[in-house]
């Protein structure tokens, strides 16, 4: 069997990109205290240790809350902003759009320092809600672009037909526009949730012991030595990421986001 150069390069690339994921998953089931190779055996004690630690459990709950709050804030804001920028004539549309996607261009360390100065000034350090706002701000472009991709694929004539048949604006939005952009809404929500629970750099800068999320707690634990439960935490994140990718593929939102074909 002959393999083309492109095929060989593709296989090698897939192997190298998948290798870290496979290593973490295998190490998370190591029966030893440390996730080093060769494995001493297979065991699920790493996951049991992870869930038995009260500090880690509390940080996991906080991380989930940050993800939920990020979705709750970004969903209505992203939907309205995307509709305004893609469906209506807005004065200064270009600068407004550029401002809303600054999270892509601004280094996270700069964003984190900005929030640190602000929160210290107004006394908001230690608040989980305002930590969530900071995380939402830096990740907001993902929601905006996801919904915007679906809006660009939605035929405006469907909305015009709805209004010509006597439907009010709110009825057109609920029965025509919202179902049409639902794939983008789902994708944006999934991305905001995942980035919310995994955000590290901004959270590291502005978090305190009162609102530390799981990535920050794990980072602190690594200073005392790598343990199997740390690999188990990575395994949980990998499983969650696989679920998100499957969901985006299932709802065909990934093609819309990447290609935006009409």
MODELLER restraints for C-alpha pairs under 7 A, 6 or more apart:
rsr = mdl.restraints
at = mdl.atoms
rsr.add(forms.Gaussian(group=physical.xy_distance, feature=features.Distance(at['CA:24:A'], at['CA:231:A']), mean=5.72, stdev=0.5))
rsr.add(forms.Gaussian(group=physical.xy_distance, feature=features.Distance(at['CA:24:A'], at['CA:234:A']), mean=6.64, stdev=0.5))
rsr.add(forms.Gaussian(group=physical.xy_distance, feature=features.Distance(at['CA:24:A'], at['CA:235:A']), mean=6.48, stdev=0.5))
rsr.add(forms.Gaussian(group=physical.xy_distance, feature=features.Distance(at['CA:25:A'], at['CA:235:A']), mean=5.34, stdev=0.5))
rsr.add(forms.Gaussian(group=physical.xy_distance, feature=features.Distance(at['CA:27:A'], at['CA:35:A']), mean=4.75, stdev=0.5))
rsr.add(forms.Gaussian(group=physical.xy_distance, feature=features.Distance(at['CA:27:A'], at['CA:36:A']), mean=6.66, stdev=0.5))
rsr.add(forms.Gaussian(group=physical.xy_distance, feature=features.Distance(at['CA:27:A'], at['CA:228:A']), mean=6.87, stdev=0.5))
rsr.add(forms.Gaussian(group=physical.xy_distance, feature=features.Distance(at['CA:27:A'], at['CA:231:A']), mean=6.19, stdev=0.5))
rsr.add(forms.Gaussian(group=physical.xy_distance, feature=features.Distance(at['CA:28:A'], at['CA:35:A']), mean=6.50, stdev=0.5))
rsr.add(forms.Gaussian(group=physical.xy_distance, feature=features.Distance(at['CA:28:A'], at['CA:46:A']), mean=6.14, stdev=0.5))
rsr.add(forms.Gaussian(group=physical.xy_distance, feature=features.Distance(at['CA:28:A'], at['CA:228:A']), mean=5.59, stdev=0.5))
rsr.add(forms.Gaussian(group=physical.xy_distance, feature=features.Distance(at['CA:28:A'], at['CA:229:A']), mean=6.78, stdev=0.5))
rsr.add(forms.Gaussian(group=physical.xy_distance, feature=features.Distance(at['CA:28:A'], at['CA:231:A']), mean=4.62, stdev=0.5))
rsr.add(forms.Gaussian(group=physical.xy_distance, feature=features.Distance(at['CA:28:A'], at['CA:232:A']), mean=4.49, stdev=0.5))
rsr.add(forms.Gaussian(group=physical.xy_distance, feature=features.Distance(at['CA:28:A'], at['CA:235:A']), mean=6.54, stdev=0.5))
rsr.add(forms.Gaussian(group=physical.xy_distance, feature=features.Distance(at['CA:29:A'], at['CA:42:A']), mean=5.27, stdev=0.5))
rsr.add(forms.Gaussian(group=physical.xy_distance, feature=features.Distance(at['CA:29:A'], at['CA:43:A']), mean=5.01, stdev=0.5))
rsr.add(forms.Gaussian(group=physical.xy_distance, feature=features.Distance(at['CA:29:A'], at['CA:44:A']), mean=5.38, stdev=0.5))
rsr.add(forms.Gaussian(group=physical.xy_distance, feature=features.Distance(at['CA:29:A'], at['CA:46:A']), mean=6.58, stdev=0.5))
rsr.add(forms.Gaussian(group=physical.xy_distance, feature=features.Distance(at['CA:30:A'], at['CA:39:A']), mean=5.57, stdev=0.5))
rsr.add(forms.Gaussian(group=physical.xy_distance, feature=features.Distance(at['CA:30:A'], at['CA:40:A']), mean=6.29, stdev=0.5))
rsr.add(forms.Gaussian(group=physical.xy_distance, feature=features.Distance(at['CA:30:A'], at['CA:41:A']), mean=5.65, stdev=0.5))
rsr.add(forms.Gaussian(group=physical.xy_distance, feature=features.Distance(at['CA:30:A'], at['CA:42:A']), mean=5.05, stdev=0.5))
rsr.add(forms.Gaussian(group=physical.xy_distance, feature=features.Distance(at['CA:30:A'], at['CA:43:A']), mean=5.74, stdev=0.5))
rsr.add(forms.Gaussian(group=physical.xy_distance, feature=features.Distance(at['CA:30:A'], at['CA:228:A']), mean=6.77, stdev=0.5))
rsr.add(forms.Gaussian(group=physical.xy_distance, feature=features.Distance(at['CA:31:A'], at['CA:40:A']), mean=5.80, stdev=0.5))
rsr.add(forms.Gaussian(group=physical.xy_distance, feature=features.Distance(at['CA:31:A'], at['CA:41:A']), mean=4.95, stdev=0.5))
rsr.add(forms.Gaussian(group=physical.xy_distance, feature=features.Distance(at['CA:31:A'], at['CA:42:A']), mean=5.14, stdev=0.5))
rsr.add(forms.Gaussian(group=physical.xy_distance, feature=features.Distance(at['CA:31:A'], at['CA:43:A']), mean=4.67, stdev=0.5))
rsr.add(forms.Gaussian(group=physical.xy_distance, feature=features.Distance(at['CA:31:A'], at['CA:45:A']), mean=6.83, stdev=0.5))
rsr.add(forms.Gaussian(group=physical.xy_distance, feature=features.Distance(at['CA:32:A'], at['CA:40:A']), mean=5.82, stdev=0.5))
rsr.add(forms.Gaussian(group=physical.xy_distance, feature=features.Distance(at['CA:33:A'], at['CA:227:A']), mean=5.81, stdev=0.5))
rsr.add(forms.Gaussian(group=physical.xy_distance, feature=features.Distance(at['CA:33:A'], at['CA:228:A']), mean=5.63, stdev=0.5))
rsr.add(forms.Gaussian(group=physical.xy_distance, feature=features.Distance(at['CA:34:A'], at['CA:226:A']), mean=6.21, stdev=0.5))
rsr.add(forms.Gaussian(group=physical.xy_distance, feature=features.Distance(at['CA:34:A'], at['CA:227:A']), mean=4.45, stdev=0.5))
rsr.add(forms.Gaussian(group=physical.xy_distance, feature=features.Distance(at['CA:34:A'], at['CA:228:A']), mean=4.95, stdev=0.5))
rsr.add(forms.Gaussian(group=physical.xy_distance, feature=features.Distance(at['CA:35:A'], at['CA:227:A']), mean=6.03, stdev=0.5))
rsr.add(forms.Gaussian(group=physical.xy_distance, feature=features.Distance(at['CA:35:A'], at['CA:228:A']), mean=4.76, stdev=0.5))
rsr.add(forms.Gaussian(group=physical.xy_distance, feature=features.Distance(at['CA:35:A'], at['CA:231:A']), mean=6.77, stdev=0.5))
rsr.add(forms.Gaussian(group=physical.xy_distance, feature=features.Distance(at['CA:46:A'], at['CA:228:A']), mean=5.07, stdev=0.5))
rsr.add(forms.Gaussian(group=physical.xy_distance, feature=features.Distance(at['CA:46:A'], at['CA:229:A']), mean=4.23, stdev=0.5))
rsr.add(forms.Gaussian(group=physical.xy_distance, feature=features.Distance(at['CA:46:A'], at['CA:232:A']), mean=5.68, stdev=0.5))
rsr.add(forms.Gaussian(group=physical.xy_distance, feature=features.Distance(at['CA:47:A'], at['CA:229:A']), mean=5.95, stdev=0.5))
rsr.add(forms.Gaussian(group=physical.xy_distance, feature=features.Distance(at['CA:47:A'], at['CA:232:A']), mean=5.40, stdev=0.5))
rsr.add(forms.Gaussian(group=physical.xy_distance, feature=features.Distance(at['CA:49:A'], at['CA:229:A']), mean=6.09, stdev=0.5))
rsr.add(forms.Gaussian(group=physical.xy_distance, feature=features.Distance(at['CA:50:A'], at['CA:56:A']), mean=6.81, stdev=0.5))
rsr.add(forms.Gaussian(group=physical.xy_distance, feature=features.Distance(at['CA:50:A'], at['CA:229:A']), mean=5.22, stdev=0.5))
rsr.add(forms.Gaussian(group=physical.xy_distance, feature=features.Distance(at['CA:51:A'], at['CA:57:A']), mean=6.11, stdev=0.5))
rsr.add(forms.Gaussian(group=physical.xy_distance, feature=features.Distance(at['CA:56:A'], at['CA:214:A']), mean=6.49, stdev=0.5))
rsr.add(forms.Gaussian(group=physical.xy_distance, feature=features.Distance(at['CA:56:A'], at['CA:217:A']), mean=6.90, stdev=0.5))
rsr.add(forms.Gaussian(group=physical.xy_distance, feature=features.Distance(at['CA:59:A'], at['CA:212:A']), mean=6.06, stdev=0.5))
rsr.add(forms.Gaussian(group=physical.xy_distance, feature=features.Distance(at['CA:59:A'], at['CA:213:A']), mean=4.49, stdev=0.5))
rsr.add(forms.Gaussian(group=physical.xy_distance, feature=features.Distance(at['CA:59:A'], at['CA:214:A']), mean=4.68, stdev=0.5))
rsr.add(forms.Gaussian(group=physical.xy_distance, feature=features.Distance(at['CA:59:A'], at['CA:217:A']), mean=6.98, stdev=0.5))
rsr.add(forms.Gaussian(group=physical.xy_distance, feature=features.Distance(at['CA:60:A'], at['CA:213:A']), mean=6.35, stdev=0.5))
rsr.add(forms.Gaussian(group=physical.xy_distance, feature=features.Distance(at['CA:60:A'], at['CA:214:A']), mean=5.18, stdev=0.5))
rsr.add(forms.Gaussian(group=physical.xy_distance, feature=features.Distance(at['CA:62:A'], at['CA:211:A']), mean=6.98, stdev=0.5))
rsr.add(forms.Gaussian(group=physical.xy_distance, feature=features.Distance(at['CA:62:A'], at['CA:213:A']), mean=5.54, stdev=0.5))
rsr.add(forms.Gaussian(group=physical.xy_distance, feature=features.Distance(at['CA:63:A'], at['CA:197:A']), mean=4.65, stdev=0.5))
rsr.add(forms.Gaussian(group=physical.xy_distance, feature=features.Distance(at['CA:63:A'], at['CA:213:A']), mean=4.88, stdev=0.5))
rsr.add(forms.Gaussian(group=physical.xy_distance, feature=features.Distance(at['CA:63:A'], at['CA:214:A']), mean=6.03, stdev=0.5))
rsr.add(forms.Gaussian(group=physical.xy_distance, feature=features.Distance(at['CA:64:A'], at['CA:197:A']), mean=5.78, stdev=0.5))
rsr.add(forms.Gaussian(group=physical.xy_distance, feature=features.Distance(at['CA:66:A'], at['CA:132:A']), mean=5.03, stdev=0.5))
rsr.add(forms.Gaussian(group=physical.xy_distance, feature=features.Distance(at['CA:66:A'], at['CA:196:A']), mean=5.71, stdev=0.5))
rsr.add(forms.Gaussian(group=physical.xy_distance, feature=features.Distance(at['CA:66:A'], at['CA:197:A']), mean=6.22, stdev=0.5))
rsr.add(forms.Gaussian(group=physical.xy_distance, feature=features.Distance(at['CA:67:A'], at['CA:192:A']), mean=6.78, stdev=0.5))
rsr.add(forms.Gaussian(group=physical.xy_distance, feature=features.Distance(at['CA:67:A'], at['CA:193:A']), mean=4.26, stdev=0.5))
rsr.add(forms.Gaussian(group=physical.xy_distance, feature=features.Distance(at['CA:67:A'], at['CA:194:A']), mean=6.66, stdev=0.5))
rsr.add(forms.Gaussian(group=physical.xy_distance, feature=features.Distance(at['CA:67:A'], at['CA:196:A']), mean=4.23, stdev=0.5))
rsr.add(forms.Gaussian(group=physical.xy_distance, feature=features.Distance(at['CA:67:A'], at['CA:197:A']), mean=5.07, stdev=0.5))
rsr.add(forms.Gaussian(group=physical.xy_distance, feature=features.Distance(at['CA:68:A'], at['CA:193:A']), mean=6.22, stdev=0.5))
rsr.add(forms.Gaussian(group=physical.xy_distance, feature=features.Distance(at['CA:69:A'], at['CA:132:A']), mean=6.32, stdev=0.5))
rsr.add(forms.Gaussian(group=physical.xy_distance, feature=features.Distance(at['CA:70:A'], at['CA:132:A']), mean=6.01, stdev=0.5))
rsr.add(forms.Gaussian(group=physical.xy_distance, feature=features.Distance(at['CA:70:A'], at['CA:133:A']), mean=6.93, stdev=0.5))
rsr.add(forms.Gaussian(group=physical.xy_distance, feature=features.Distance(at['CA:70:A'], at['CA:136:A']), mean=5.04, stdev=0.5))
rsr.add(forms.Gaussian(group=physical.xy_distance, feature=features.Distance(at['CA:70:A'], at['CA:192:A']), mean=6.23, stdev=0.5))
rsr.add(forms.Gaussian(group=physical.xy_distance, feature=features.Distance(at['CA:70:A'], at['CA:193:A']), mean=6.54, stdev=0.5))
rsr.add(forms.Gaussian(group=physical.xy_distance, feature=features.Distance(at['CA:70:A'], at['CA:196:A']), mean=6.31, stdev=0.5))
rsr.add(forms.Gaussian(group=physical.xy_distance, feature=features.Distance(at['CA:71:A'], at['CA:189:A']), mean=5.55, stdev=0.5))
rsr.add(forms.Gaussian(group=physical.xy_distance, feature=features.Distance(at['CA:71:A'], at['CA:192:A']), mean=5.78, stdev=0.5))
rsr.add(forms.Gaussian(group=physical.xy_distance, feature=features.Distance(at['CA:71:A'], at['CA:193:A']), mean=6.01, stdev=0.5))
rsr.add(forms.Gaussian(group=physical.xy_distance, feature=features.Distance(at['CA:74:A'], at['CA:136:A']), mean=6.66, stdev=0.5))
rsr.add(forms.Gaussian(group=physical.xy_distance, feature=features.Distance(at['CA:74:A'], at['CA:140:A']), mean=6.34, stdev=0.5))
rsr.add(forms.Gaussian(group=physical.xy_distance, feature=features.Distance(at['CA:74:A'], at['CA:143:A']), mean=6.73, stdev=0.5))
rsr.add(forms.Gaussian(group=physical.xy_distance, feature=features.Distance(at['CA:75:A'], at['CA:189:A']), mean=6.77, stdev=0.5))
rsr.add(forms.Gaussian(group=physical.xy_distance, feature=features.Distance(at['CA:78:A'], at['CA:143:A']), mean=5.75, stdev=0.5))
rsr.add(forms.Gaussian(group=physical.xy_distance, feature=features.Distance(at['CA:78:A'], at['CA:144:A']), mean=4.82, stdev=0.5))
rsr.add(forms.Gaussian(group=physical.xy_distance, feature=features.Distance(at['CA:79:A'], at['CA:147:A']), mean=6.33, stdev=0.5))
rsr.add(forms.Gaussian(group=physical.xy_distance, feature=features.Distance(at['CA:82:A'], at['CA:144:A']), mean=5.84, stdev=0.5))
rsr.add(forms.Gaussian(group=physical.xy_distance, feature=features.Distance(at['CA:82:A'], at['CA:147:A']), mean=6.31, stdev=0.5))
rsr.add(forms.Gaussian(group=physical.xy_distance, feature=features.Distance(at['CA:82:A'], at['CA:148:A']), mean=5.14, stdev=0.5))
rsr.add(forms.Gaussian(group=physical.xy_distance, feature=features.Distance(at['CA:84:A'], at['CA:90:A']), mean=6.99, stdev=0.5))
rsr.add(forms.Gaussian(group=physical.xy_distance, feature=features.Distance(at['CA:85:A'], at['CA:93:A']), mean=6.27, stdev=0.5))
rsr.add(forms.Gaussian(group=physical.xy_distance, feature=features.Distance(at['CA:86:A'], at['CA:148:A']), mean=6.86, stdev=0.5))
rsr.add(forms.Gaussian(group=physical.xy_distance, feature=features.Distance(at['CA:86:A'], at['CA:151:A']), mean=6.98, stdev=0.5))
rsr.add(forms.Gaussian(group=physical.xy_distance, feature=features.Distance(at['CA:100:A'], at['CA:141:A']), mean=6.64, stdev=0.5))
rsr.add(forms.Gaussian(group=physical.xy_distance, feature=features.Distance(at['CA:101:A'], at['CA:141:A']), mean=4.80, stdev=0.5))
rsr.add(forms.Gaussian(group=physical.xy_distance, feature=features.Distance(at['CA:103:A'], at['CA:137:A']), mean=6.94, stdev=0.5))
rsr.add(forms.Gaussian(group=physical.xy_distance, feature=features.Distance(at['CA:103:A'], at['CA:138:A']), mean=4.43, stdev=0.5))
rsr.add(forms.Gaussian(group=physical.xy_distance, feature=features.Distance(at['CA:103:A'], at['CA:139:A']), mean=6.13, stdev=0.5))
rsr.add(forms.Gaussian(group=physical.xy_distance, feature=features.Distance(at['CA:103:A'], at['CA:140:A']), mean=6.97, stdev=0.5))
rsr.add(forms.Gaussian(group=physical.xy_distance, feature=features.Distance(at['CA:103:A'], at['CA:141:A']), mean=6.39, stdev=0.5))
rsr.add(forms.Gaussian(group=physical.xy_distance, feature=features.Distance(at['CA:104:A'], at['CA:141:A']), mean=6.96, stdev=0.5))
rsr.add(forms.Gaussian(group=physical.xy_distance, feature=features.Distance(at['CA:108:A'], at['CA:201:A']), mean=6.65, stdev=0.5))
rsr.add(forms.Gaussian(group=physical.xy_distance, feature=features.Distance(at['CA:108:A'], at['CA:202:A']), mean=6.25, stdev=0.5))
rsr.add(forms.Gaussian(group=physical.xy_distance, feature=features.Distance(at['CA:109:A'], at['CA:201:A']), mean=6.71, stdev=0.5))
rsr.add(forms.Gaussian(group=physical.xy_distance, feature=features.Distance(at['CA:109:A'], at['CA:202:A']), mean=6.60, stdev=0.5))
rsr.add(forms.Gaussian(group=physical.xy_distance, feature=features.Distance(at['CA:112:A'], at['CA:202:A']), mean=4.54, stdev=0.5))
rsr.add(forms.Gaussian(group=physical.xy_distance, feature=features.Distance(at['CA:112:A'], at['CA:205:A']), mean=5.76, stdev=0.5))
rsr.add(forms.Gaussian(group=physical.xy_distance, feature=features.Distance(at['CA:112:A'], at['CA:206:A']), mean=6.63, stdev=0.5))
rsr.add(forms.Gaussian(group=physical.xy_distance, feature=features.Distance(at['CA:113:A'], at['CA:205:A']), mean=6.94, stdev=0.5))
rsr.add(forms.Gaussian(group=physical.xy_distance, feature=features.Distance(at['CA:115:A'], at['CA:134:A']), mean=6.91, stdev=0.5))
rsr.add(forms.Gaussian(group=physical.xy_distance, feature=features.Distance(at['CA:116:A'], at['CA:205:A']), mean=6.89, stdev=0.5))
rsr.add(forms.Gaussian(group=physical.xy_distance, feature=features.Distance(at['CA:116:A'], at['CA:206:A']), mean=5.37, stdev=0.5))
rsr.add(forms.Gaussian(group=physical.xy_distance, feature=features.Distance(at['CA:119:A'], at['CA:125:A']), mean=5.51, stdev=0.5))
rsr.add(forms.Gaussian(group=physical.xy_distance, feature=features.Distance(at['CA:125:A'], at['CA:206:A']), mean=6.89, stdev=0.5))
rsr.add(forms.Gaussian(group=physical.xy_distance, feature=features.Distance(at['CA:126:A'], at['CA:207:A']), mean=6.19, stdev=0.5))
rsr.add(forms.Gaussian(group=physical.xy_distance, feature=features.Distance(at['CA:126:A'], at['CA:208:A']), mean=5.36, stdev=0.5))
rsr.add(forms.Gaussian(group=physical.xy_distance, feature=features.Distance(at['CA:126:A'], at['CA:210:A']), mean=5.53, stdev=0.5))
rsr.add(forms.Gaussian(group=physical.xy_distance, feature=features.Distance(at['CA:126:A'], at['CA:211:A']), mean=5.60, stdev=0.5))
rsr.add(forms.Gaussian(group=physical.xy_distance, feature=features.Distance(at['CA:127:A'], at['CA:211:A']), mean=6.53, stdev=0.5))
rsr.add(forms.Gaussian(group=physical.xy_distance, feature=features.Distance(at['CA:128:A'], at['CA:211:A']), mean=5.41, stdev=0.5))
rsr.add(forms.Gaussian(group=physical.xy_distance, feature=features.Distance(at['CA:135:A'], at['CA:196:A']), mean=6.26, stdev=0.5))
rsr.add(forms.Gaussian(group=physical.xy_distance, feature=features.Distance(at['CA:135:A'], at['CA:199:A']), mean=6.99, stdev=0.5))
rsr.add(forms.Gaussian(group=physical.xy_distance, feature=features.Distance(at['CA:139:A'], at['CA:192:A']), mean=6.67, stdev=0.5))
rsr.add(forms.Gaussian(group=physical.xy_distance, feature=features.Distance(at['CA:142:A'], at['CA:188:A']), mean=6.04, stdev=0.5))
rsr.add(forms.Gaussian(group=physical.xy_distance, feature=features.Distance(at['CA:142:A'], at['CA:191:A']), mean=6.89, stdev=0.5))
rsr.add(forms.Gaussian(group=physical.xy_distance, feature=features.Distance(at['CA:143:A'], at['CA:188:A']), mean=4.22, stdev=0.5))
rsr.add(forms.Gaussian(group=physical.xy_distance, feature=features.Distance(at['CA:143:A'], at['CA:189:A']), mean=6.78, stdev=0.5))
rsr.add(forms.Gaussian(group=physical.xy_distance, feature=features.Distance(at['CA:143:A'], at['CA:192:A']), mean=6.82, stdev=0.5))
rsr.add(forms.Gaussian(group=physical.xy_distance, feature=features.Distance(at['CA:146:A'], at['CA:184:A']), mean=4.81, stdev=0.5))
rsr.add(forms.Gaussian(group=physical.xy_distance, feature=features.Distance(at['CA:146:A'], at['CA:185:A']), mean=6.86, stdev=0.5))
rsr.add(forms.Gaussian(group=physical.xy_distance, feature=features.Distance(at['CA:146:A'], at['CA:187:A']), mean=6.44, stdev=0.5))
rsr.add(forms.Gaussian(group=physical.xy_distance, feature=features.Distance(at['CA:146:A'], at['CA:188:A']), mean=5.29, stdev=0.5))
rsr.add(forms.Gaussian(group=physical.xy_distance, feature=features.Distance(at['CA:146:A'], at['CA:257:A']), mean=5.73, stdev=0.5))
rsr.add(forms.Gaussian(group=physical.xy_distance, feature=features.Distance(at['CA:147:A'], at['CA:181:A']), mean=6.46, stdev=0.5))
rsr.add(forms.Gaussian(group=physical.xy_distance, feature=features.Distance(at['CA:147:A'], at['CA:184:A']), mean=4.35, stdev=0.5))
rsr.add(forms.Gaussian(group=physical.xy_distance, feature=features.Distance(at['CA:147:A'], at['CA:185:A']), mean=5.51, stdev=0.5))
rsr.add(forms.Gaussian(group=physical.xy_distance, feature=features.Distance(at['CA:147:A'], at['CA:188:A']), mean=6.72, stdev=0.5))
rsr.add(forms.Gaussian(group=physical.xy_distance, feature=features.Distance(at['CA:149:A'], at['CA:184:A']), mean=6.71, stdev=0.5))
rsr.add(forms.Gaussian(group=physical.xy_distance, feature=features.Distance(at['CA:149:A'], at['CA:256:A']), mean=5.95, stdev=0.5))
rsr.add(forms.Gaussian(group=physical.xy_distance, feature=features.Distance(at['CA:149:A'], at['CA:257:A']), mean=5.67, stdev=0.5))
rsr.add(forms.Gaussian(group=physical.xy_distance, feature=features.Distance(at['CA:149:A'], at['CA:260:A']), mean=5.73, stdev=0.5))
rsr.add(forms.Gaussian(group=physical.xy_distance, feature=features.Distance(at['CA:150:A'], at['CA:181:A']), mean=4.87, stdev=0.5))
rsr.add(forms.Gaussian(group=physical.xy_distance, feature=features.Distance(at['CA:150:A'], at['CA:183:A']), mean=6.78, stdev=0.5))
rsr.add(forms.Gaussian(group=physical.xy_distance, feature=features.Distance(at['CA:150:A'], at['CA:184:A']), mean=5.19, stdev=0.5))
rsr.add(forms.Gaussian(group=physical.xy_distance, feature=features.Distance(at['CA:150:A'], at['CA:256:A']), mean=6.59, stdev=0.5))
rsr.add(forms.Gaussian(group=physical.xy_distance, feature=features.Distance(at['CA:151:A'], at['CA:181:A']), mean=5.74, stdev=0.5))
rsr.add(forms.Gaussian(group=physical.xy_distance, feature=features.Distance(at['CA:153:A'], at['CA:260:A']), mean=7.00, stdev=0.5))
rsr.add(forms.Gaussian(group=physical.xy_distance, feature=features.Distance(at['CA:153:A'], at['CA:261:A']), mean=6.90, stdev=0.5))
rsr.add(forms.Gaussian(group=physical.xy_distance, feature=features.Distance(at['CA:153:A'], at['CA:262:A']), mean=5.16, stdev=0.5))
rsr.add(forms.Gaussian(group=physical.xy_distance, feature=features.Distance(at['CA:154:A'], at['CA:180:A']), mean=6.10, stdev=0.5))
rsr.add(forms.Gaussian(group=physical.xy_distance, feature=features.Distance(at['CA:159:A'], at['CA:172:A']), mean=6.29, stdev=0.5))
rsr.add(forms.Gaussian(group=physical.xy_distance, feature=features.Distance(at['CA:159:A'], at['CA:176:A']), mean=6.43, stdev=0.5))
rsr.add(forms.Gaussian(group=physical.xy_distance, feature=features.Distance(at['CA:159:A'], at['CA:177:A']), mean=6.93, stdev=0.5))
rsr.add(forms.Gaussian(group=physical.xy_distance, feature=features.Distance(at['CA:162:A'], at['CA:172:A']), mean=6.04, stdev=0.5))
rsr.add(forms.Gaussian(group=physical.xy_distance, feature=features.Distance(at['CA:163:A'], at['CA:172:A']), mean=6.76, stdev=0.5))
rsr.add(forms.Gaussian(group=physical.xy_distance, feature=features.Distance(at['CA:183:A'], at['CA:251:A']), mean=6.18, stdev=0.5))
rsr.add(forms.Gaussian(group=physical.xy_distance, feature=features.Distance(at['CA:183:A'], at['CA:253:A']), mean=5.30, stdev=0.5))
rsr.add(forms.Gaussian(group=physical.xy_distance, feature=features.Distance(at['CA:184:A'], at['CA:253:A']), mean=6.06, stdev=0.5))
rsr.add(forms.Gaussian(group=physical.xy_distance, feature=features.Distance(at['CA:187:A'], at['CA:248:A']), mean=5.99, stdev=0.5))
rsr.add(forms.Gaussian(group=physical.xy_distance, feature=features.Distance(at['CA:187:A'], at['CA:253:A']), mean=6.04, stdev=0.5))
rsr.add(forms.Gaussian(group=physical.xy_distance, feature=features.Distance(at['CA:190:A'], at['CA:244:A']), mean=6.49, stdev=0.5))
rsr.add(forms.Gaussian(group=physical.xy_distance, feature=features.Distance(at['CA:198:A'], at['CA:215:A']), mean=6.38, stdev=0.5))
rsr.add(forms.Gaussian(group=physical.xy_distance, feature=features.Distance(at['CA:200:A'], at['CA:215:A']), mean=5.98, stdev=0.5))
rsr.add(forms.Gaussian(group=physical.xy_distance, feature=features.Distance(at['CA:200:A'], at['CA:216:A']), mean=6.56, stdev=0.5))
rsr.add(forms.Gaussian(group=physical.xy_distance, feature=features.Distance(at['CA:204:A'], at['CA:216:A']), mean=6.11, stdev=0.5))
rsr.add(forms.Gaussian(group=physical.xy_distance, feature=features.Distance(at['CA:218:A'], at['CA:230:A']), mean=6.67, stdev=0.5))
rsr.add(forms.Gaussian(group=physical.xy_distance, feature=features.Distance(at['CA:248:A'], at['CA:254:A']), mean=5.60, stdev=0.5))
